[in-house]
Amino acid sequence: MSDSEPAQGSIEDQGPVEISPELARQLENKRDDLFEKFDLHDEFPPDVVAEAEARTEDVQAEIQAEIEDRADMRPLPTWTVDPVDAQDFDDAISVLERDDEYVLWVHIADVTHYVHPDSEMWAEAIDRANTVYLPGYTMHMLPPVLAETVCSLVPGEDRLAHTVEMHLDKDDLSYQTIEIYKSVIHSDERLTYKDAEQRLDDETAPLHDDLSLVFDLADQMHEQRKAEGSLVLNPRRDRAHTIIEESMLKANKAVTHELMWNRGVEAVYRVHPQPSPEEWDDALQEIQELNGVSIPGDAWDDPRKAVNATLEQAPERQLGKIQWAVMKVMPRARYMNDPFGGHHALNFEIYGHFTSPIRRMSDLVNHWIVYQNDVPETLISLCDRASDKQQAGETAEREYRDFLEEVGLDPDAVNNRGVTVVDSPTTSS
């Protein structure tokens, strides 16, 4: 149910967590056990690495050769916003306001230009299905030599992208038109979430006006989602995260609406069943009994709105308990070849993933379907594998976090600051 809750990353103003050589060996052994238990792969086969390295040669010459056949978006102010420790940047934003509309562009790395069904990298990506993030350790879906170079929308360099251009009515933010096309972009800046927050506060800073505009739009989209019944488990996120969350949700929804309503094709849709009425009643009752928490009387009719309203008023110390009460009754979202059933948590009739092809196989396959209008014959098995491997990765992460706590380490500190091995560690958190 994390579709509407992107991971938030931040680095504390401290150095890496210091651990002893013996503890480092314990962590490595635990990771090896988890790799085997959940069939996770760390190192890439030599032929996959060789293919990836070959695709990073003569990059700019290849991009120049592509420009005639793509939309040239390089003059458009464009930027990325990611955690400070992000290793690759697979989406960028541009925005424009007109008298009667907003125009929002979400540019996504054109991974399928390099990774296609006839390539070794495609087969490996299907096998891995997702990038797996353990605290302080990442197992990539694509070789980093590709993902962190030609597929990463780094600032100051031309890059191939898949652009979702959305014209939104100013009154109700509905899609007036949706266009999805291959493009060449040039990111002006790579911002961290902290950078974006500072730019929003500084009227003289570069991109201040663009960030202010897109935050105003994102805030409207956020409030509209809540009013329409979308579950928002983290209502107190900052402005930078709101920009990214709402922009990516709007783009993902636009693409899957295009695939279903305009093309009528199967794709990798994200389906999230709803809990039973009894399960929702149990969750709301558990929340209502928390000390200092009360569900507003006018919100009980819609459990999602009830949770939203309660989270906004509840004391900080109870937020985690409210979120856990909801998560316990939520069925797992799965990838399906049709959108029947919709996405309950988001309250979207149709939804799917498109904005993270570097780290999710579901997005990579959808890029191929949009580009070629070619639905893989094995689509159902691809959906099942994406779902199963996502669950395996999440379970492995949870078990690794538990192990870190058992050996006296703070998983969040390890995740945010990394570790360094020293003979006599002075701290473990």
C-alpha positions as CSV (number, residue, x, y, z in Angstrom):
1,M,0.0,0.0,0.0
2,S,3.0,2.2,-0.4
3,D,1.9,3.5,-3.8
4,S,0.8,6.9,-2.4
5,E,3.6,7.1,0.1
6,P,7.1,7.4,-1.6
7,A,10.0,6.8,0.7
8,Q,11.4,9.9,2.3
9,G,15.1,10.1,2.5
10,S,17.3,12.5,4.5
11,I,20.8,12.4,5.8
12,E,21.5,13.5,9.4
13,D,24.3,16.0,10.0
14,Q,26.5,13.2,11.2
15,G,29.0,10.9,9.7
16,P,28.5,7.2,8.9
17,V,27.6,4.8,11.7
18,E,30.8,3.2,13.0
19,I,30.9,-0.6,13.4
20,S,33.5,-3.2,14.2
21,P,34.9,-5.7,11.6
22,E,33.1,-8.5,13.5
23,L,29.8,-6.7,13.3
24,A,30.4,-6.0,9.6
25,R,30.9,-9.7,9.0
26,Q,27.6,-10.5,10.9
27,L,25.7,-8.0,8.6
28,E,27.3,-9.5,5.5
29,N,26.3,-13.0,6.6
30,K,22.8,-11.9,7.4
31,R,22.4,-10.4,4.0
32,D,23.8,-13.6,2.3
33,D,21.2,-15.6,4.3
34,L,18.4,-13.2,3.1
35,F,19.6,-13.4,-0.5
36,E,19.3,-17.1,-0.4
37,K,16.0,-17.2,1.5
38,F,14.2,-14.8,-0.8
39,D,16.0,-15.6,-4.1
40,L,17.6,-12.2,-4.4
41,H,20.5,-11.5,-6.6
42,D,23.4,-9.1,-5.8
43,E,26.1,-9.4,-8.5
44,F,25.1,-9.2,-12.2
45,P,26.2,-11.9,-14.7
46,P,29.2,-10.8,-16.8
47,D,27.3,-10.8,-20.1
48,V,24.7,-8.4,-18.6
49,V,27.4,-6.1,-17.3
50,A,29.2,-6.2,-20.7
51,E,26.0,-5.3,-22.5
52,A,25.3,-2.4,-20.1
53,E,28.8,-1.1,-20.5
54,A,28.5,-1.2,-24.3
55,R,25.4,0.9,-24.1
56,T,27.2,3.7,-22.2
57,E,29.6,4.4,-25.1
58,D,29.2,7.4,-27.3
59,V,26.2,8.6,-25.3
60,Q,26.0,12.2,-26.5
61,A,26.5,11.2,-30.1
62,E,23.6,8.8,-29.8
63,I,21.4,11.4,-28.2
64,Q,22.2,13.9,-31.0
65,A,21.2,11.3,-33.5
66,E,17.9,10.8,-31.8
67,I,16.9,14.5,-31.6
68,E,15.2,14.7,-35.0
69,D,12.8,11.9,-34.1
70,R,12.0,13.2,-30.6
71,A,10.4,16.3,-29.0
72,D,13.2,18.7,-28.0
73,M,12.3,19.7,-24.5
74,R,15.8,21.1,-23.6
75,P,14.7,24.8,-23.6
76,L,12.0,24.0,-20.9
77,P,13.1,24.7,-17.3
78,T,13.4,21.2,-15.8
79,W,14.7,19.8,-12.5
80,T,14.8,16.7,-10.4
81,V,14.0,16.3,-6.7
82,D,15.3,13.2,-4.8
83,P,16.7,12.1,-1.5
84,V,20.2,13.4,-0.9
85,D,21.6,9.9,-1.1
86,A,19.8,9.0,-4.3
87,Q,22.1,7.1,-6.8
88,D,20.0,7.7,-9.9
89,F,17.4,10.2,-11.0
90,D,14.6,8.6,-13.1
91,D,12.1,11.5,-13.2
92,A,12.1,15.2,-13.7
93,I,9.5,18.0,-13.7
94,S,8.5,21.0,-15.7
95,V,5.5,23.2,-15.2
96,L,3.7,26.2,-16.8
97,E,0.6,28.2,-15.9
98,R,-1.8,29.6,-18.5
99,D,-5.0,31.6,-18.2
100,D,-7.2,28.5,-18.1
101,E,-4.9,25.6,-17.5
102,Y,-1.8,24.2,-15.9
103,V,0.6,22.2,-18.0
104,L,2.6,19.6,-16.1
105,W,5.4,17.7,-17.7
106,V,6.8,14.6,-16.0
107,H,9.9,13.4,-17.8
108,I,10.9,9.8,-17.1
109,A,14.2,8.2,-18.1
110,D,13.8,6.4,-21.4
111,V,15.1,3.1,-20.1
112,T,13.5,1.0,-22.9
113,H,15.8,2.8,-25.4
114,Y,18.6,0.8,-23.8
115,V,16.8,-2.2,-22.2
116,H,14.4,-4.0,-24.6
117,P,13.0,-7.5,-24.8
118,D,15.8,-8.8,-27.0
119,S,18.5,-7.7,-24.5
120,E,20.3,-9.6,-21.7
121,M,19.5,-6.7,-19.4
122,W,15.7,-7.1,-20.0
123,A,15.8,-10.8,-19.1
124,E,17.8,-10.0,-15.9
125,A,15.4,-7.1,-15.0
126,I,12.4,-9.5,-15.4
127,D,14.2,-12.0,-13.2
128,R,15.0,-9.4,-10.4
129,A,11.7,-7.6,-10.9
130,N,12.5,-4.7,-8.5
131,T,15.4,-3.0,-6.9
132,V,15.6,-4.1,-3.3
133,Y,16.5,-1.6,-0.6
134,L,18.0,-2.9,2.6
135,P,19.1,-0.3,5.2
136,G,22.5,0.8,3.9
137,Y,22.6,-1.7,1.1
138,T,20.9,-1.8,-2.4
139,M,20.4,-4.6,-4.8
140,H,19.7,-3.0,-8.2
141,M,17.2,-4.2,-10.9
142,L,19.5,-2.7,-13.6
143,P,23.3,-2.6,-13.7
144,P,24.4,0.5,-11.9
145,V,26.8,1.3,-14.8
146,L,23.7,1.9,-16.9
147,A,21.2,3.1,-14.3
148,E,23.4,5.7,-12.8
149,T,24.8,7.1,-16.1
150,V,22.8,7.2,-19.4
151,C,19.5,6.4,-17.7
152,S,19.9,8.9,-14.9
153,L,18.6,12.4,-15.6
154,V,21.7,14.1,-14.3
155,P,21.9,17.9,-14.4
156,G,23.8,19.7,-17.1
157,E,23.6,16.9,-19.7
158,D,21.1,15.9,-22.4
159,R,19.2,12.8,-21.7
160,L,16.6,10.6,-23.5
161,A,13.3,10.6,-21.8
162,H,9.7,9.5,-22.0
163,T,7.6,12.6,-21.3
164,V,4.0,12.7,-20.0
165,E,2.5,16.0,-20.8
166,M,-0.7,16.8,-18.9
167,H,-2.9,19.8,-19.6
168,L,-5.0,20.3,-16.5
169,D,-8.2,22.4,-16.2
170,K,-7.7,25.1,-13.6
171,D,-11.2,24.6,-12.1
172,D,-11.2,20.9,-11.3
173,L,-7.6,19.8,-12.3
174,S,-9.1,17.2,-14.7
175,Y,-7.0,16.1,-17.7
176,Q,-7.9,18.2,-20.7
177,T,-5.3,16.4,-22.8
178,I,-2.7,13.8,-22.2
179,E,0.3,13.3,-24.5
180,I,3.0,10.7,-24.0
181,Y,6.0,10.9,-26.2
182,K,9.8,10.3,-26.6
183,S,11.9,13.4,-25.8
184,V,15.3,14.8,-25.2
185,I,15.6,16.8,-22.0
186,H,18.2,18.8,-20.2
187,S,17.9,18.9,-16.4
188,D,18.9,22.3,-15.0
189,E,19.4,21.2,-11.5
190,R,19.4,18.1,-9.2
191,L,17.7,19.2,-6.0
192,T,17.4,17.3,-2.8
193,Y,14.2,17.6,-0.8
194,K,16.0,20.0,1.6
195,D,17.2,22.0,-1.4
196,A,13.7,22.3,-2.7
197,E,12.4,23.4,0.7
198,Q,15.0,26.1,0.8
199,R,14.3,27.3,-2.7
200,L,10.6,27.6,-1.9
201,D,11.5,29.9,1.0
202,D,14.0,32.1,-0.9
203,E,12.3,34.3,-3.5
204,T,15.7,35.1,-5.1
205,A,16.7,31.5,-5.6
206,P,16.9,29.9,-9.0
207,L,13.7,27.9,-9.8
208,H,11.8,29.6,-6.9
209,D,8.9,30.6,-9.1
210,D,8.7,27.2,-10.9
211,L,8.8,25.4,-7.5
212,S,6.2,27.7,-6.0
213,L,3.9,27.1,-9.0
214,V,4.3,23.4,-8.9
215,F,3.8,23.2,-5.2
216,D,0.6,25.3,-5.5
217,L,-0.6,22.8,-8.1
218,A,0.5,19.8,-6.1
219,D,-1.2,21.1,-2.9
220,Q,-4.4,21.5,-4.9
221,M,-4.1,17.9,-6.2
222,H,-3.4,16.6,-2.7
223,E,-6.4,18.3,-1.2
224,Q,-8.6,17.1,-4.1
225,R,-7.5,13.5,-3.6
226,K,-8.3,13.7,0.1
227,A,-11.7,15.2,-0.6
228,E,-12.4,12.4,-3.0
229,G,-11.6,9.7,-0.5
230,S,-7.9,8.9,-1.2
231,L,-6.2,7.6,2.0
232,V,-3.3,9.8,3.1
233,L,-1.3,8.0,5.9
234,N,1.3,10.7,6.1
235,P,-0.6,14.0,6.2
236,R,2.3,16.1,7.6
237,R,4.8,15.6,4.8
238,D,6.8,18.7,3.7
239,R,6.2,20.7,0.5
240,A,9.0,19.0,-1.5
241,H,7.6,15.6,-0.9
242,T,4.1,16.8,-1.8
243,I,5.4,18.0,-5.1
244,I,6.9,14.7,-6.1
245,E,4.2,12.5,-4.7
246,E,1.4,14.3,-6.4
247,S,3.2,14.8,-9.7
248,M,4.1,11.2,-10.0
249,L,0.6,10.0,-9.0
250,K,-0.9,12.3,-11.7
251,A,1.5,11.0,-14.3
252,N,1.0,7.4,-13.4
253,K,-2.8,7.8,-13.5
254,A,-2.6,9.6,-16.8
255,V,-0.6,6.9,-18.5
256,T,-2.8,4.1,-17.3
257,H,-5.9,6.0,-18.3
258,E,-4.4,6.4,-21.8
259,L,-3.7,2.6,-22.0
260,M,-7.1,1.5,-20.8
261,W,-9.5,4.1,-22.2
262,N,-7.8,5.3,-25.4
263,R,-6.0,2.1,-26.4
264,G,-8.0,-0.5,-24.6
265,V,-4.9,-2.7,-24.0
266,E,-3.8,-4.9,-21.2
267,A,-0.9,-3.5,-19.2
268,V,0.7,-3.8,-15.8
269,Y,-2.0,-2.2,-13.6
270,R,-1.8,-1.8,-9.9
271,V,-4.9,-3.2,-8.1
272,H,-5.5,-2.7,-4.4
273,P,-8.5,-4.6,-2.9
274,Q,-10.4,-3.0,-0.1
275,P,-10.7,-4.5,3.4
276,S,-14.0,-6.0,4.4
277,P,-16.4,-3.8,6.3
278,E,-15.7,-5.8,9.5
279,E,-11.9,-5.3,9.1
280,W,-12.4,-1.5,8.6
281,D,-14.7,-1.5,11.7
282,D,-12.0,-3.2,13.7
283,A,-9.3,-0.8,12.6
284,L,-11.5,2.3,13.4
285,Q,-12.4,0.9,16.8
286,E,-8.8,0.3,17.6
287,I,-8.0,3.9,16.5
288,Q,-10.9,5.3,18.5
289,E,-9.6,3.6,21.7
290,L,-6.2,5.3,21.5
291,N,-5.5,7.8,24.3
292,G,-6.0,11.3,23.0
293,V,-7.5,10.2,19.7
294,S,-11.0,10.8,18.5
295,I,-12.5,10.1,15.1
296,P,-14.6,13.1,13.9
297,G,-18.3,12.2,14.0
298,D,-18.9,13.4,10.4
299,A,-16.2,11.1,9.0
300,W,-17.3,7.6,10.0
301,D,-19.2,6.9,6.9
302,D,-16.0,6.6,4.8
303,P,-13.2,4.8,6.6
304,R,-10.5,6.4,4.4
305,K,-11.8,9.9,5.2
306,A,-12.1,9.0,8.8
307,V,-8.5,8.0,9.0
308,N,-7.4,11.1,7.2
309,A,-9.3,13.4,9.5
310,T,-8.1,11.6,12.6
311,L,-4.4,11.7,11.5
312,E,-4.7,15.4,11.0
313,Q,-5.9,16.0,14.6
314,A,-4.1,13.2,16.5
315,P,-1.1,13.9,18.8
316,E,2.2,13.1,17.2
317,R,2.9,10.2,19.6
318,Q,-0.1,8.3,18.3
319,L,0.5,8.7,14.5
320,G,2.4,5.4,14.2
321,K,-0.3,3.4,16.1
322,I,-3.0,4.8,13.8
323,Q,-1.0,4.0,10.7
324,W,-0.4,0.5,12.0
325,A,-4.0,-0.1,12.8
326,V,-4.8,0.7,9.1
327,M,-1.9,-1.3,7.6
328,K,-2.9,-4.4,9.5
329,V,-6.3,-4.7,7.7
330,M,-5.1,-3.6,4.3
331,P,-4.8,-6.4,1.7
332,R,-1.6,-6.3,-0.4
333,A,-1.8,-4.4,-3.7
334,R,-0.9,-6.6,-6.7
335,Y,0.0,-6.1,-10.3
336,M,-2.7,-7.3,-12.7
337,N,-3.1,-7.4,-16.4
338,D,-6.3,-5.4,-16.2
339,P,-7.4,-2.7,-13.7
340,F,-10.6,-4.4,-12.5
341,G,-11.2,-3.5,-8.9
342,G,-9.2,-0.3,-8.9
343,H,-6.9,1.0,-6.2
344,H,-8.8,1.2,-2.9
345,A,-6.2,3.2,-0.9
346,L,-5.8,5.8,-3.6
347,N,-9.5,5.6,-4.5
348,F,-8.5,5.5,-8.2
349,E,-10.6,3.5,-10.6
350,I,-7.6,2.8,-12.8
351,Y,-3.9,3.0,-11.7
352,G,-0.5,1.7,-12.7
353,H,3.2,2.5,-12.5
354,F,5.2,4.3,-15.1
355,T,7.5,6.8,-13.3
356,S,10.3,4.4,-12.0
357,P,11.5,2.2,-14.8
358,I,15.0,2.1,-13.3
359,R,13.8,0.3,-10.2
360,R,10.5,-1.4,-11.0
361,M,9.9,-4.0,-13.7
362,S,6.2,-3.0,-13.8
363,D,7.1,0.4,-15.1
364,L,9.7,-0.9,-17.5
365,V,7.1,-3.2,-19.1
366,N,4.5,-0.3,-19.3
367,H,7.1,1.9,-21.0
368,W,7.5,-0.8,-23.7
369,I,3.7,-1.2,-24.1
370,V,3.3,2.6,-24.4
371,Y,6.2,2.9,-26.9
372,Q,5.5,-0.1,-29.1
373,N,1.8,-0.8,-28.3
374,D,3.1,-4.3,-27.9
375,V,1.7,-6.3,-25.0
376,P,4.0,-9.2,-24.0
377,E,2.4,-12.6,-24.4
378,T,3.6,-13.5,-20.8
379,L,2.0,-10.4,-19.3
380,I,0.1,-12.3,-16.6
381,S,3.2,-14.1,-15.4
382,L,5.1,-10.8,-15.5
383,C,2.5,-9.3,-13.2
384,D,2.6,-12.2,-10.8
385,R,6.4,-12.1,-10.7
386,A,6.5,-8.4,-10.0
387,S,4.0,-8.8,-7.2
388,D,5.8,-11.8,-5.6
389,K,9.3,-10.3,-5.9
390,Q,8.1,-7.0,-4.4
391,Q,6.7,-8.9,-1.4
392,A,9.9,-10.9,-1.1
393,G,12.0,-7.7,-1.1
394,E,9.8,-6.0,1.4
395,T,9.9,-9.0,3.7
396,A,13.7,-9.2,3.4
397,E,14.0,-5.5,4.3
398,R,11.8,-6.0,7.3
399,E,13.9,-9.0,8.5
400,Y,17.1,-7.1,8.0
401,R,15.8,-4.1,9.9
402,D,14.9,-6.4,12.8
403,F,18.4,-7.9,12.7
404,L,20.0,-4.5,12.9
405,E,18.0,-3.7,16.0
406,E,19.0,-7.1,17.5
407,V,22.7,-6.2,17.2
408,G,22.2,-2.7,18.6
409,L,22.0,-0.6,15.4
410,D,19.4,1.9,14.4
411,P,18.1,0.8,11.0
412,D,17.2,4.4,10.0
413,A,20.6,5.7,10.9
414,V,22.3,2.9,8.9
415,N,20.0,3.6,6.0
416,N,20.5,7.4,6.0
417,R,24.2,7.6,7.0
418,G,25.7,4.3,5.9
419,V,28.3,2.4,7.9
420,T,32.1,2.5,8.1
421,V,34.2,-0.2,9.6
422,V,36.6,0.8,12.3
423,D,38.7,-1.3,14.8
424,S,37.2,0.5,17.8
425,P,33.7,1.8,17.0
426,T,32.6,4.8,19.1
427,T,28.9,4.7,18.4
428,S,26.3,2.4,16.8
429,S,23.5,4.9,16.2
